[in-house]
């Protein structure tokens, strides 16, 4: 009892000791007892002042802890689901939020071992197990996104923030987890992904139409001129040859008038496929006009150009369009103009003019031969 008093009122105790000692001596010609009482009064006053400060400091340093009952009430109010899972997979505690999340009551989850693991979507289970394995070996916390089976048979996307709790020897005793419903976010992400895929598809379609002919799927005139310009620049810079062929379908308009435009379209597609089959991968085949094809031949000089032009014309002449409904076979011919870059060819306009002029000359020569025959 005395020790408790001394510990609690140490300055008063010091004053008592001094007062007792002063009772037996005289200091400064004053009665010792009076001096001792004076010292005792001073020490008690000091004790009173100090005691008034101590409670405030103690309150600041040691806040009153929240009760366990209040803690669980708060946990059950928050929208997230808090749970404690043991190392063997059993659920020691799970908050009331689980019922709103998947329809099962906390008691139903805690009564079955590995209940949460059994509700995970089979496509997500492997990833979840890998993350848990990492918790056991490498990391202390992780966040996993997976689907949980609800009581009504549907699935809900959740984000699971898991913390591994270890004992003083570093062994995992249990896991603390917080489940958050991310179904709405996942639906938004899926919609955004679908929208981005659609935008990409539309961009691809636009790009396709920007460079390809819609009927034959070979390069269109606009893009063929871009390629021709690039090849022309390369030929001039590197001093290499460049040639081209402009092929025209003979009397395509008459064929359309006689057999219909579907037959004319089939002829255009057949010729484009034939030209692509019989040219190199470095060559470029493009639809240059309604009934014209431009073939760009990099690193081909004028001598090789004549052979290639003649060979392509023969391959095209082998093509035959059949109309089974009308029981007819339609043959068609072509006329070609050829041109190569020369020192006088200043730009691609000159080159196109040269090959166009060559085509007109070839068509006139063919007409003259027909009239002669």
RODO-2510 file (C-alpha; in nm, 4 decimals, decimal comma):
residues 373
     n   res          X          Y          Z
     1     x     0,0000     0,0000     0,0000
     2     x     0,2834     0,2378     0,0942
     3     x     0,4688     0,1541    -0,2282
     4     x     0,1580     0,2347    -0,4347
     5     x     0,1243     0,5701    -0,2560
     6     x     0,4908     0,6522    -0,3123
     7     x     0,4663     0,5576    -0,6828
     8     x     0,1504     0,7657    -0,7340
     9     x     0,2500     1,0697    -0,5174
    10     x     0,6270     1,0663    -0,5296
    11     x     0,6713     1,4429    -0,4758
    12     x     0,4464     1,4375    -0,1682
    13     x     0,6471     1,1431    -0,0349
    14     x     0,9687     1,3418    -0,0830
    15     x     0,8102     1,6337     0,1093
    16     x     0,7113     1,4053     0,3994
    17     x     1,0644     1,2665     0,4254
    18     x     1,2152     1,6181     0,4297
    19     x     0,9594     1,7391     0,6879
    20     x     1,0390     1,4479     0,9198
    21     x     1,4119     1,5148     0,8933
    22     x     1,3607     1,8851     0,9571
    23     x     1,1740     1,8089     1,2787
    24     x     1,5053     1,7104     1,4363
    25     x     1,7260     2,0027     1,3164
    26     x     1,7172     2,3802     1,3010
    27     x     1,7955     2,5731     0,9819
    28     x     1,8383     2,9497     0,9470
    29     x     1,7384     2,9921     1,3168
    30     x     1,3795     2,8904     1,2320
    31     x     1,1869     2,6168     1,4014
    32     x     1,2680     2,3003     1,2073
    33     x     0,9090     2,1796     1,2152
    34     x     0,7825     2,4958     1,0432
    35     x     1,0474     2,4642     0,7737
    36     x     0,9558     2,0977     0,7163
    37     x     0,5878     2,1874     0,6778
    38     x     0,6822     2,4580     0,4289
    39     x     0,8775     2,2063     0,2177
    40     x     0,5920     1,9570     0,2422
    41     x     0,3446     2,2175     0,1175
    42     x     0,5719     2,3019    -0,1790
    43     x     0,6125     1,9356    -0,2775
    44     x     0,2391     1,8688    -0,2543
    45     x     0,1704     2,1723    -0,4717
    46     x     0,4243     2,0486    -0,7277
    47     x     0,2620     1,7040    -0,7190
    48     x    -0,0812     1,8616    -0,7835
    49     x     0,0441     2,0584    -1,0853
    50     x     0,2170     1,7569    -1,2406
    51     x    -0,0793     1,5239    -1,1776
    52     x    -0,3082     1,7630    -1,3656
    53     x    -0,0894     1,7380    -1,6779
    54     x    -0,0351     1,3599    -1,6767
    55     x    -0,3915     1,2430    -1,7627
    56     x    -0,4115     1,4619    -2,0740
    57     x    -0,0789     1,3298    -2,1999
    58     x    -0,1828     0,9731    -2,1239
    59     x    -0,5087     1,0124    -2,3151
    60     x    -0,3238     1,1386    -2,6206
    61     x    -0,0743     0,8550    -2,6177
    62     x    -0,3156     0,5712    -2,5394
    63     x    -0,6523     0,6077    -2,7133
    64     x    -0,9319     0,3939    -2,5858
    65     x    -0,9447     0,0710    -2,7917
    66     x    -1,2581    -0,0114    -2,9920
    67     x    -1,4582    -0,3016    -2,8544
    68     x    -1,4712    -0,6300    -3,0472
    69     x    -1,8493    -0,6098    -3,0668
    70     x    -1,8375    -0,2622    -3,2226
    71     x    -1,5639    -0,3760    -3,4628
    72     x    -1,7796    -0,6590    -3,6024
    73     x    -2,0796    -0,4278    -3,6309
    74     x    -1,8734    -0,1925    -3,8477
    75     x    -1,7379    -0,4800    -4,0594
    76     x    -2,0912    -0,6033    -4,1291
    77     x    -2,2052    -0,2581    -4,2437
    78     x    -1,9331    -0,1898    -4,5034
    79     x    -2,0156    -0,2980    -4,8647
    80     x    -1,7022    -0,5116    -4,8967
    81     x    -1,6907    -0,8671    -4,7619
    82     x    -1,4194    -0,9333    -4,5024
    83     x    -1,3113    -1,2897    -4,4281
    84     x    -1,0481    -1,4879    -4,2409
    85     x    -0,9347    -1,8114    -4,4050
    86     x    -0,7237    -2,0682    -4,2264
    87     x    -0,4232    -2,2354    -4,3864
    88     x    -0,6274    -2,5532    -4,4514
    89     x    -0,8842    -2,3591    -4,6562
    90     x    -1,1591    -2,3401    -4,3947
    91     x    -1,3293    -2,0036    -4,3352
    92     x    -1,3008    -1,8984    -3,9709
    93     x    -1,4978    -1,5752    -4,0164
    94     x    -1,6796    -1,3993    -4,3004
    95     x    -1,8807    -1,0777    -4,2778
    96     x    -2,2510    -1,0385    -4,3606
    97     x    -2,1639    -0,8778    -4,6963
    98     x    -2,1161    -1,2259    -4,8467
    99     x    -2,4945    -1,2783    -4,8549
   100     x    -2,5450    -0,9680    -5,0695
   101     x    -2,2494    -1,0659    -5,2868
   102     x    -2,3345    -1,4304    -5,3701
   103     x    -2,6554    -1,5098    -5,1785
   104     x    -2,5005    -1,7427    -4,9189
   105     x    -2,5201    -1,6599    -4,5478
   106     x    -2,1970    -1,6449    -4,3450
   107     x    -2,2897    -1,9663    -4,1580
   108     x    -2,3304    -2,1536    -4,4883
   109     x    -1,9805    -2,0487    -4,5974
   110     x    -1,8114    -2,1233    -4,2654
   111     x    -1,9750    -2,4655    -4,2266
   112     x    -1,8110    -2,6147    -4,5368
   113     x    -1,4348    -2,6560    -4,5790
   114     x    -1,2907    -2,4882    -4,8915
   115     x    -1,6340    -2,3397    -4,9580
   116     x    -1,5015    -2,0265    -5,1306
   117     x    -1,2542    -2,2246    -5,3422
   118     x    -1,5361    -2,4541    -5,4569
   119     x    -1,7376    -2,1538    -5,5763
   120     x    -1,4592    -2,0153    -5,7985
   121     x    -1,5210    -2,0431    -6,1755
   122     x    -1,3263    -2,3366    -6,3200
   123     x    -1,1539    -2,1109    -6,5760
   124     x    -1,0210    -1,8857    -6,2953
   125     x    -0,9289    -2,1514    -6,0388
   126     x    -0,5792    -2,2241    -6,1735
   127     x    -0,4806    -1,8574    -6,1581
   128     x    -0,6177    -1,8268    -5,8028
   129     x    -0,4209    -2,1303    -5,6859
   130     x    -0,1026    -1,9939    -5,8441
   131     x    -0,1475    -1,6624    -5,6624
   132     x    -0,2066    -1,8407    -5,3301
   133     x     0,1082    -2,0468    -5,3909
   134     x     0,3005    -1,7237    -5,4412
   135     x     0,1624    -1,5977    -5,1090
   136     x     0,3042    -1,9044    -4,9401
   137     x     0,6475    -1,8747    -5,1016
   138     x     0,7265    -1,5196    -5,2108
   139     x     0,4867    -1,2340    -5,1361
   140     x     0,2802    -1,1270    -4,8348
   141     x    -0,0188    -0,9713    -5,0147
   142     x    -0,1839    -0,9923    -5,3550
   143     x    -0,5039    -0,8967    -5,5377
   144     x    -0,6803    -1,1572    -5,7518
   145     x    -0,9768    -1,1066    -5,9829
   146     x    -1,2013    -1,4053    -6,0436
   147     x    -1,5647    -1,5162    -6,0751
   148     x    -1,7645    -1,6574    -5,7834
   149     x    -2,0694    -1,8794    -5,8270
   150     x    -2,3807    -1,7226    -5,6760
   151     x    -2,6601    -1,9151    -5,5107
   152     x    -2,8878    -1,8472    -5,8096
   153     x    -2,6423    -2,0193    -6,0473
   154     x    -2,4939    -1,7049    -6,2059
   155     x    -2,1418    -1,5706    -6,1576
   156     x    -2,0182    -1,2416    -6,0162
   157     x    -1,6730    -1,0880    -6,0710
   158     x    -1,4864    -1,0104    -5,7470
   159     x    -1,1544    -0,8551    -5,6545
   160     x    -0,9927    -1,0434    -5,3651
   161     x    -0,7292    -0,8527    -5,1654
   162     x    -0,5480    -1,1246    -4,9667
   163     x    -0,2889    -1,0783    -4,6906
   164     x    -0,0882    -1,3685    -4,5509
   165     x    -0,0570    -1,3541    -4,1698
   166     x     0,2535    -1,5254    -4,0292
   167     x     0,3592    -1,6249    -3,6799
   168     x     0,6869    -1,5381    -3,5097
   169     x     0,8621    -1,8238    -3,6916
   170     x     0,7529    -1,6981    -4,0342
   171     x     0,4895    -1,9656    -4,0959
   172     x     0,1512    -1,8677    -4,2393
   173     x    -0,1266    -1,9194    -3,9841
   174     x    -0,4177    -1,7719    -4,1793
   175     x    -0,5210    -1,5260    -4,4514
   176     x    -0,7154    -1,2021    -4,4219
   177     x    -0,9170    -1,1195    -4,7323
   178     x    -1,1454    -0,8433    -4,8596
   179     x    -1,3879    -0,9282    -5,1430
   180     x    -1,5123    -0,6402    -5,3619
   181     x    -1,7817    -0,6672    -5,6296
   182     x    -1,6310    -0,5598    -5,9658
   183     x    -1,9075    -0,6948    -6,1900
   184     x    -1,9983    -0,3486    -6,3162
   185     x    -1,6363    -0,2620    -6,3923
   186     x    -1,5850    -0,5893    -6,5786
   187     x    -1,8990    -0,5283    -6,7842
   188     x    -1,7696    -0,1816    -6,8680
   189     x    -1,4276    -0,3238    -6,9620
   190     x    -1,5939    -0,5844    -7,1859
   191     x    -1,8052    -0,3179    -7,3559
   192     x    -1,4963    -0,1032    -7,4033
   193     x    -1,3031    -0,3975    -7,5467
   194     x    -1,5888    -0,4744    -7,7865
   195     x    -1,6065    -0,1090    -7,8884
   196     x    -1,2299    -0,0931    -7,9467
   197     x    -1,2461    -0,4120    -8,1534
   198     x    -1,5282    -0,2643    -8,3600
   199     x    -1,3352     0,0605    -8,4089
   200     x    -1,0297    -0,1388    -8,5164
   201     x    -1,2457    -0,3363    -8,7590
   202     x    -1,3878    -0,0159    -8,9052
   203     x    -1,0384     0,1324    -8,9320
   204     x    -0,9211    -0,1793    -9,1133
   205     x    -1,2194    -0,1532    -9,3474
   206     x    -1,1507     0,2144    -9,4141
   207     x    -0,7821     0,1414    -9,4744
   208     x    -0,8781    -0,1471    -9,7006
   209     x    -1,1003     0,0755    -9,9130
   210     x    -0,8360     0,3476    -9,9105
   211     x    -0,5792     0,1255   -10,0846
   212     x    -0,7776    -0,1622   -10,2400
   213     x    -1,0246    -0,1839   -10,5251
   214     x    -1,3590    -0,3020   -10,3831
   215     x    -1,4297    -0,5434   -10,6697
   216     x    -1,0951    -0,7085   -10,7427
   217     x    -0,9230    -0,6486   -10,4046
   218     x    -0,6028    -0,5413   -10,5765
   219     x    -0,4533    -0,1941   -10,5246
   220     x    -0,6587     0,0986   -10,6534
   221     x    -0,5329     0,3803   -10,8772
   222     x    -0,4677     0,6276   -10,5957
   223     x    -0,2485     0,3897   -10,3983
   224     x    -0,0741     0,2543   -10,7073
   225     x     0,0486     0,6063   -10,7799
   226     x     0,1902     0,6267   -10,4255
   227     x     0,3798     0,3017   -10,4824
   228     x     0,4928     0,4160   -10,8251
   229     x     0,6298     0,7381   -10,6754
   230     x     0,8252     0,5438   -10,4100
   231     x     0,9671     0,3037   -10,6671
   232     x     1,0527     0,5930   -10,8992
   233     x     1,2446     0,7702   -10,6218
   234     x     1,4302     0,4516   -10,5338
   235     x     1,5163     0,3831   -10,8990
   236     x     1,6533     0,7366   -10,9457
   237     x     1,8493     0,7307   -10,6180
   238     x     2,0015     0,3849   -10,6657
   239     x     2,0346     0,4017   -11,0446
   240     x     1,8178     0,0924   -11,0966
   241     x     1,5659     0,0262   -11,3793
   242     x     1,1907     0,0608   -11,3362
   243     x     0,9217    -0,0431   -11,5837
   244     x     0,5451    -0,0687   -11,5985
   245     x     0,2680    -0,2202   -11,8095
   246     x    -0,0762    -0,0696   -11,8718
   247     x    -0,3147    -0,3473   -11,9789
   248     x    -0,6570    -0,2729   -12,1254
   249     x    -0,9435    -0,5228   -12,1740
   250     x    -1,0593    -0,5225   -12,5334
   251     x    -1,4228    -0,4283   -12,5891
   252     x    -1,5322    -0,4649   -12,2240
   253     x    -1,8225    -0,2251   -12,2808
   254     x    -1,9559    -0,4430   -12,5650
   255     x    -1,9292    -0,7516   -12,3425
   256     x    -2,1253    -0,5728   -12,0683
   257     x    -2,3945    -0,4708   -12,3171
   258     x    -2,4207    -0,8225   -12,4587
   259     x    -2,3941    -1,0383   -12,1458
   260     x    -2,4516    -0,7995   -11,8542
   261     x    -2,2283    -0,6250   -11,6047
   262     x    -2,1971    -0,9331   -11,3841
   263     x    -2,0036    -1,1013   -11,6619
   264     x    -1,7877    -0,7903   -11,6979
   265     x    -1,7139    -0,7956   -11,3235
   266     x    -1,6191    -1,1638   -11,3454
   267     x    -1,3759    -1,0813   -11,6262
   268     x    -1,2148    -0,8049   -11,4173
   269     x    -1,1746    -1,0390   -11,1176
   270     x    -1,0393    -1,3218   -11,3337
   271     x    -0,7762    -1,0986   -11,4948
   272     x    -0,6663    -0,9515   -11,1583
   273     x    -0,6186    -1,3027   -11,0163
   274     x    -0,4331    -1,4163   -11,3270
   275     x    -0,1945    -1,1200   -11,3130
   276     x    -0,1219    -1,1774   -10,9440
   277     x    -0,0511    -1,5461   -11,0054
   278     x     0,1969    -1,4696   -11,2818
   279     x     0,3927    -1,1813   -11,1286
   280     x     0,6563    -1,1749   -10,8542
   281     x     0,5871    -1,0696   -10,4964
   282     x     0,7904    -0,7528   -10,5553
   283     x     0,5695    -0,6560   -10,8520
   284     x     0,2545    -0,4516   -10,7982
   285     x    -0,0776    -0,5135   -10,9734
   286     x    -0,3414    -0,2376   -10,9538
   287     x    -0,6718    -0,1504   -11,1142
   288     x    -0,5953     0,1763   -11,2891
   289     x    -0,9272     0,2447   -11,4615
   290     x    -1,2608     0,0812   -11,5366
   291     x    -1,1018    -0,1672   -11,7776
   292     x    -0,7291    -0,1020   -11,7206
   293     x    -0,4640    -0,2665   -11,5048
   294     x    -0,1263    -0,1158   -11,4115
   295     x     0,1601    -0,3547   -11,3401
   296     x     0,4631    -0,1920   -11,1711
   297     x     0,7862    -0,3873   -11,2265
   298     x     1,0799    -0,2719   -11,0083
   299     x     1,4336    -0,3452   -11,1352
   300     x     1,3049    -0,4576   -11,4786
   301     x     1,4681    -0,2984   -11,7833
   302     x     1,3142    -0,2450   -12,1278
   303     x     1,4410    -0,5789   -12,2700
   304     x     1,2930    -0,7895   -11,9895
   305     x     0,9768    -0,5766   -12,0009
   306     x     0,8866    -0,6958   -12,3538
   307     x     0,9144    -1,0618   -12,2516
   308     x     0,7088    -1,0147   -11,9362
   309     x     0,4383    -0,8187   -12,1196
   310     x     0,4087    -1,0870   -12,3876
   311     x     0,3995    -1,3658   -12,1269
   312     x     0,1250    -1,1952   -11,9218
   313     x    -0,0871    -1,1347   -12,2336
   314     x    -0,0690    -1,5057   -12,3221
   315     x    -0,1698    -1,6104   -11,9680
   316     x    -0,4698    -1,3754   -11,9737
   317     x    -0,5799    -1,5125   -12,3139
   318     x    -0,6082    -1,8581   -12,1555
   319     x    -0,8795    -1,7321   -11,9225
   320     x    -1,2341    -1,8298   -12,0034
   321     x    -1,5585    -1,7141   -11,8425
   322     x    -1,8457    -1,9642   -11,8467
   323     x    -2,2131    -1,8773   -11,8088
   324     x    -2,3802    -2,2096   -11,7321
   325     x    -2,7306    -2,0605   -11,7212
   326     x    -2,6976    -1,9195   -12,0726
   327     x    -2,4707    -2,2082   -12,1805
   328     x    -2,2042    -1,9817   -12,3264
   329     x    -1,8265    -1,9480   -12,2964
   330     x    -1,6833    -1,5977   -12,3164
   331     x    -1,3278    -1,5340   -12,4282
   332     x    -1,1687    -1,1934   -12,4122
   333     x    -0,8452    -1,0283   -12,5156
   334     x    -0,6263    -0,7500   -12,3861
   335     x    -0,3940    -0,4853   -12,5261
   336     x    -0,0890    -0,3610   -12,3375
   337     x     0,1321    -0,0554   -12,3398
   338     x     0,4807    -0,0695   -12,1901
   339     x     0,7278     0,1891   -12,0652
   340     x     1,0572     0,2091   -11,8754
   341     x     1,2265     0,4940   -11,6929
   342     x     1,4753     0,6749   -11,9166
   343     x     1,7043     0,9729   -11,8538
   344     x     1,4267     1,1917   -11,9973
   345     x     1,1687     1,0600   -11,7472
   346     x     1,1628     1,3381   -11,4883
   347     x     0,8715     1,2158   -11,2760
   348     x     0,5962     0,9559   -11,2573
   349     x     0,3662     1,1782   -11,4630
   350     x     0,6090     1,1390   -11,7552
   351     x     0,6213     0,7630   -11,6949
   352     x     0,2394     0,7282   -11,6901
   353     x     0,2119     0,9437   -12,0033
   354     x     0,4689     0,7231   -12,1766
   355     x     0,2887     0,3980   -12,0945
   356     x    -0,0523     0,5486   -12,1825
   357     x     0,0810     0,6628   -12,5193
   358     x     0,2286     0,3149   -12,5764
   359     x    -0,1129     0,1603   -12,5049
   360     x    -0,2883     0,3875   -12,7546
   361     x    -0,0313     0,3017   -13,0207
   362     x    -0,0759    -0,0719   -12,9536
   363     x    -0,4569    -0,0438   -12,9750
   364     x    -0,4387     0,1434   -13,3054
   365     x    -0,1999    -0,1170   -13,4449
   366     x    -0,4403    -0,3951   -13,3396
   367     x    -0,7339    -0,2176   -13,5063
   368     x    -0,5309    -0,1787   -13,8287
   369     x    -0,4479    -0,5519   -13,8284
   370     x    -0,8148    -0,6427   -13,7811
   371     x    -0,9244    -0,4201   -14,0689
   372     x    -0,6527    -0,5660   -14,2914
   373     x    -0,7639    -0,9195   -14,2118
***
